Amino acid sequence: MMQVIAGMALLVLIQQLKAPSNLKTVFVFISLLSLNFLYVPLFHLKADLASYWSLRKLYYLPAGVVAGFLLIIIPMAGALVAGKLNVHAVQIDSVSMTSIFFTFLIIGWEELWFRSLLLNYCNRHLSKFNIAITVGLLFMLIHILNPEISLVKEGPELFLAGTLLTALYFYYRNIWVPVGLHFGNNYFGSIIHTNINDHSLFGSEGYNHIFLLLVAVIFFLMKLRRSGRENFD
């Protein structure tokens, strides 16, 4: 909860700055990155930093991106097979380094906010299973502040996404998997467009997408339990 409040305070403060939105994104990223480094001496997280942020595990990042891409493509493939989507109706925006960079920064600060090193401190007192569920709930509830989002419609997806990313963080013991998955899902979801985006079953927020997330959440929570990694470190 402390991390959520701190992140909200930073967002509100930076939004008051008279600066371009892209520059504000950089400020938020740097601020949350600095906050995480501050946690290291405060909560004795040096070993966790070396393990969970290790550059030797950076190869997990592209694997996560591919997984995020699949979360977008699989429901579309189902729509094609069911005859609900024509391949000619699929539109893909042009890819630019600028869009990739700033999308990565946005994803980065969201991950630094919700998958911060503070989770490793919390794991000394709470199980990884409970932390994953709690972060999923917080991730869902924080979107109450966005008037454009309906929790009734999008709440289940937000809860499952927050829970899954946290379970992946603990299971693979690094931040690169959730960063990659989050980036792949958001970036490809933003550049690939179809005429069924609002379809209740095959749309970008349809039941197929939610079902995939639910299966992944159950799978990795069970993997945590079976491996013993849901317990305290």
Secondary structure as a PSIPRED ss2 file (coil, helix, strand):
# PSIPRED VFORMAT (PSIPRED V4.0)

   1 M C   1.000  0.000  0.000
   2 M H   0.000  1.000  0.000
   3 Q H   0.000  1.000  0.000
   4 V H   0.000  1.000  0.000
   5 I H   0.000  1.000  0.000
   6 A H   0.000  1.000  0.000
   7 G H   0.000  1.000  0.000
   8 M H   0.000  1.000  0.000
   9 A H   0.000  1.000  0.000
  10 L H   0.000  1.000  0.000
  11 L H   0.000  1.000  0.000
  12 V H   0.000  1.000  0.000
  13 L H   0.000  1.000  0.000
  14 I H   0.000  1.000  0.000
  15 Q H   0.000  1.000  0.000
  16 Q C   1.000  0.000  0.000
  17 L C   1.000  0.000  0.000
  18 K C   1.000  0.000  0.000
  19 A C   1.000  0.000  0.000
  20 P C   1.000  0.000  0.000
  21 S H   0.000  1.000  0.000
  22 N H   0.000  1.000  0.000
  23 L H   0.000  1.000  0.000
  24 K H   0.000  1.000  0.000
  25 T H   0.000  1.000  0.000
  26 V H   0.000  1.000  0.000
  27 F H   0.000  1.000  0.000
  28 V H   0.000  1.000  0.000
  29 F H   0.000  1.000  0.000
  30 I H   0.000  1.000  0.000
  31 S H   0.000  1.000  0.000
  32 L H   0.000  1.000  0.000
  33 L H   0.000  1.000  0.000
  34 S H   0.000  1.000  0.000
  35 L H   0.000  1.000  0.000
  36 N H   0.000  1.000  0.000
  37 F H   0.000  1.000  0.000
  38 L H   0.000  1.000  0.000
  39 Y H   0.000  1.000  0.000
  40 V H   0.000  1.000  0.000
  41 P H   0.000  1.000  0.000
  42 L H   0.000  1.000  0.000
  43 F H   0.000  1.000  0.000
  44 H C   1.000  0.000  0.000
  45 L C   1.000  0.000  0.000
  46 K H   0.000  1.000  0.000
  47 A H   0.000  1.000  0.000
  48 D H   0.000  1.000  0.000
  49 L H   0.000  1.000  0.000
  50 A H   0.000  1.000  0.000
  51 S H   0.000  1.000  0.000
  52 Y H   0.000  1.000  0.000
  53 W C   1.000  0.000  0.000
  54 S C   1.000  0.000  0.000
  55 L H   0.000  1.000  0.000
  56 R H   0.000  1.000  0.000
  57 K H   0.000  1.000  0.000
  58 L C   1.000  0.000  0.000
  59 Y C   1.000  0.000  0.000
  60 Y H   0.000  1.000  0.000
  61 L H   0.000  1.000  0.000
  62 P H   0.000  1.000  0.000
  63 A H   0.000  1.000  0.000
  64 G H   0.000  1.000  0.000
  65 V H   0.000  1.000  0.000
  66 V H   0.000  1.000  0.000
  67 A H   0.000  1.000  0.000
  68 G H   0.000  1.000  0.000
  69 F H   0.000  1.000  0.000
  70 L H   0.000  1.000  0.000
  71 L H   0.000  1.000  0.000
  72 I H   0.000  1.000  0.000
  73 I H   0.000  1.000  0.000
  74 I H   0.000  1.000  0.000
  75 P H   0.000  1.000  0.000
  76 M H   0.000  1.000  0.000
  77 A H   0.000  1.000  0.000
  78 G H   0.000  1.000  0.000
  79 A H   0.000  1.000  0.000
  80 L H   0.000  1.000  0.000
  81 V H   0.000  1.000  0.000
  82 A C   1.000  0.000  0.000
  83 G C   1.000  0.000  0.000
  84 K C   1.000  0.000  0.000
  85 L C   1.000  0.000  0.000
  86 N C   1.000  0.000  0.000
  87 V H   0.000  1.000  0.000
  88 H H   0.000  1.000  0.000
  89 A H   0.000  1.000  0.000
  90 V C   1.000  0.000  0.000
  91 Q E   0.000  0.000  1.000
  92 I E   0.000  0.000  1.000
  93 D C   1.000  0.000  0.000
  94 S C   1.000  0.000  0.000
  95 V C   1.000  0.000  0.000
  96 S C   1.000  0.000  0.000
  97 M H   0.000  1.000  0.000
  98 T H   0.000  1.000  0.000
  99 S H   0.000  1.000  0.000
 100 I H   0.000  1.000  0.000
 101 F H   0.000  1.000  0.000
 102 F H   0.000  1.000  0.000
 103 T H   0.000  1.000  0.000
 104 F H   0.000  1.000  0.000
 105 L H   0.000  1.000  0.000
 106 I H   0.000  1.000  0.000
 107 I H   0.000  1.000  0.000
 108 G H   0.000  1.000  0.000
 109 W H   0.000  1.000  0.000
 110 E H   0.000  1.000  0.000
 111 E H   0.000  1.000  0.000
 112 L H   0.000  1.000  0.000
 113 W H   0.000  1.000  0.000
 114 F H   0.000  1.000  0.000
 115 R C   1.000  0.000  0.000
 116 S C   1.000  0.000  0.000
 117 L C   1.000  0.000  0.000
 118 L H   0.000  1.000  0.000
 119 L H   0.000  1.000  0.000
 120 N H   0.000  1.000  0.000
 121 Y H   0.000  1.000  0.000
 122 C H   0.000  1.000  0.000
 123 N C   1.000  0.000  0.000
 124 R C   1.000  0.000  0.000
 125 H C   1.000  0.000  0.000
 126 L C   1.000  0.000  0.000
 127 S C   1.000  0.000  0.000
 128 K H   0.000  1.000  0.000
 129 F H   0.000  1.000  0.000
 130 N H   0.000  1.000  0.000
 131 I H   0.000  1.000  0.000
 132 A H   0.000  1.000  0.000
 133 I H   0.000  1.000  0.000
 134 T H   0.000  1.000  0.000
 135 V H   0.000  1.000  0.000
 136 G H   0.000  1.000  0.000
 137 L H   0.000  1.000  0.000
 138 L H   0.000  1.000  0.000
 139 F H   0.000  1.000  0.000
 140 M H   0.000  1.000  0.000
 141 L H   0.000  1.000  0.000
 142 I H   0.000  1.000  0.000
 143 H H   0.000  1.000  0.000
 144 I H   0.000  1.000  0.000
 145 L H   0.000  1.000  0.000
 146 N C   1.000  0.000  0.000
 147 P C   1.000  0.000  0.000
 148 E C   1.000  0.000  0.000
 149 I C   1.000  0.000  0.000
 150 S C   1.000  0.000  0.000
 151 L H   0.000  1.000  0.000
 152 V H   0.000  1.000  0.000
 153 K H   0.000  1.000  0.000
 154 E H   0.000  1.000  0.000
 155 G H   0.000  1.000  0.000
 156 P H   0.000  1.000  0.000
 157 E H   0.000  1.000  0.000
 158 L H   0.000  1.000  0.000
 159 F H   0.000  1.000  0.000
 160 L H   0.000  1.000  0.000
 161 A H   0.000  1.000  0.000
 162 G H   0.000  1.000  0.000
 163 T H   0.000  1.000  0.000
 164 L H   0.000  1.000  0.000
 165 L H   0.000  1.000  0.000
 166 T H   0.000  1.000  0.000
 167 A H   0.000  1.000  0.000
 168 L H   0.000  1.000  0.000
 169 Y H   0.000  1.000  0.000
 170 F H   0.000  1.000  0.000
 171 Y H   0.000  1.000  0.000
 172 Y C   1.000  0.000  0.000
 173 R C   1.000  0.000  0.000
 174 N C   1.000  0.000  0.000
 175 I C   1.000  0.000  0.000
 176 W H   0.000  1.000  0.000
 177 V H   0.000  1.000  0.000
 178 P H   0.000  1.000  0.000
 179 V H   0.000  1.000  0.000
 180 G H   0.000  1.000  0.000
 181 L H   0.000  1.000  0.000
 182 H H   0.000  1.000  0.000
 183 F H   0.000  1.000  0.000
 184 G H   0.000  1.000  0.000
 185 N H   0.000  1.000  0.000
 186 N H   0.000  1.000  0.000
 187 Y H   0.000  1.000  0.000
 188 F H   0.000  1.000  0.000
 189 G H   0.000  1.000  0.000
 190 S H   0.000  1.000  0.000
 191 I H   0.000  1.000  0.000
 192 I E   0.000  0.000  1.000
 193 H E   0.000  0.000  1.000
 194 T C   1.000  0.000  0.000
 195 N C   1.000  0.000  0.000
 196 I C   1.000  0.000  0.000
 197 N C   1.000  0.000  0.000
 198 D C   1.000  0.000  0.000
 199 H C   1.000  0.000  0.000
 200 S C   1.000  0.000  0.000
 201 L C   1.000  0.000  0.000
 202 F C   1.000  0.000  0.000
 203 G C   1.000  0.000  0.000
 204 S C   1.000  0.000  0.000
 205 E C   1.000  0.000  0.000
 206 G C   1.000  0.000  0.000
 207 Y H   0.000  1.000  0.000
 208 N H   0.000  1.000  0.000
 209 H H   0.000  1.000  0.000
 210 I H   0.000  1.000  0.000
 211 F H   0.000  1.000  0.000
 212 L H   0.000  1.000  0.000
 213 L H   0.000  1.000  0.000
 214 L H   0.000  1.000  0.000
 215 V H   0.000  1.000  0.000
 216 A H   0.000  1.000  0.000
 217 V H   0.000  1.000  0.000
 218 I H   0.000  1.000  0.000
 219 F H   0.000  1.000  0.000
 220 F H   0.000  1.000  0.000
 221 L H   0.000  1.000  0.000
 222 M H   0.000  1.000  0.000
 223 K H   0.000  1.000  0.000
 224 L H   0.000  1.000  0.000
 225 R H   0.000  1.000  0.000
 226 R H   0.000  1.000  0.000
 227 S H   0.000  1.000  0.000
 228 G C   1.000  0.000  0.000
 229 R C   1.000  0.000  0.000
 230 E C   1.000  0.000  0.000
 231 N C   1.000  0.000  0.000
 232 F C   1.000  0.000  0.000
 233 D C   1.000  0.000  0.000
